[in-house]
């Protein structure tokens, strides 16, 4: 629904679509092959959400190793705002929500958010 989309939508702008596609496909195939057809769609969705969260964590660590601690959120925020250019305020609001998710030091996204993101990507 529209309300749900406003929750997981900002996560979609944090990584390029090609990377999200690779993460989704790889995670789904890996999860299904290891569980032997005994997995549920919900578990698969959460696994994809976890994989996206993990990828963002890796990117954050790499960036902060090169540029200093605490710089990734500022960098990504500038990148997201620049990509929205002179677009409507809605785009800017989505990008601001995305940067707030990045500022969560532990990347502890709620399970329902990871499941909805995973379901959208699958």
Secondary structure, DSSP 8 states (H G I E B T S, - for coil): -HHHHHHHHHHHTSS-HHHHHHHHHHHHHHHHHHHTT---HHHHHHHHHHHHHHHHHHHHHHHHHHH-TT-HHHHHHHHHHHHHTT--HHHHHHHHHHHHHHT-TT----HHHHHHHHHHH-
